[in-house]
Amino acid sequence: MKRRPTIPDLARIAGVSVSTVNRIINQTGAVRQPTRERVLRAAEEIGFYGLGTIEHSVRKGRETHRLGILLQQGGRTFYRNLGEALTREAERHPDGRVELTLEYLDDLSPDRVADRLIALGDACESVALVAAQHPMVADAIDSVIGKGVPVAGLIAPLSARGNVSFVGLDNWKVGRTAAWAFDRIVRDPGKIGVLVGNHRYRNQEMNESGFRSYFREHNAAFTLLEPLATYESAAAARELVENLLSDHPDLCGLFISGGGITGALAALRDKPRREDFVAVGYELFDATRSALIDGTLTMVISHPMETFAREAIAAMIKAKKAGPEGGAQRVALGFDIYTSENV
């Protein structure tokens, strides 16, 4: 009597591990589509008993997902890097074929953001965007959701009447972690300046909230100045930091929570460096890496770019599959911390 082929037999013929075959059969974990196809061909060749299950897994992997993502200002290094990471992840995502429409917006006015969001919603099955909270944007989100297309906020949470997904950092923890750095590093507590990009970015508002809560709890000797909005402009950030340094010669630190960090760094470099001055910034890219190395920045809190891209694509596909009644997908990522010693 001929022996029935086993899973180890199939793995050997297909040139994959037994665990890979198990993931395909049980539909658990990520397996790239070409690998699924190879295992299917091997299963057909040897007459594997679980052929139907493998065929189902392969058909599932052949599904196409039309995703649309709206990012900000393609001239900014962070968003270019993020866009490239999202594109790479879309190309290699194991759960079907991803057709990604990726747009950058230089005009961040709420009406422009709303218009592009609606256009993406008409062309895609799931959309995500980086945007400031605004009634016009919220109304556009509801319009898109009303057509059965799920919407996710990336980096900054967004709210509307419908369920809006979110992929990003736990910004309360980001703010408290930044505050911890000042508390532990600054020798003589004094004034700390705070920069935000726009008060309508909810992630930056949560950064500041967590930042202040830490000092209320642990060290009231610091004086936290009112946050200043740069409106994502490097020129505005530079002028604001120059004014802070001029108006507050006893300033002991600067928390750059968002918006125009390259301008802030230029202003800090223009002044003689004080050894006891602490500056905490956001996102690791060439400018912030150089600032860590030369001492302009003390610490950088950053999105884990590849993980962020992977989780964003996965959440958008999951929201699409769940349908309008599936509820919002919420993914809180851990963040990376960099100093001059680990860049």
Helices and strands as residue ranges (DSSP letters): H 7-14, H 18-26, H 33-46, H 51-61, E 64-72, H 77-92, E 97-105, H 110-123, E 126-129, H 135-146, E 151-154, E 165-169, H 171-185, E 191-196, H 202-218, E 223-224, E 228-229, H 234-247, E 251-256, H 261-270, E 278-282, H 286-294, E 299-302, H 305-322, E 330-333, E 336-338
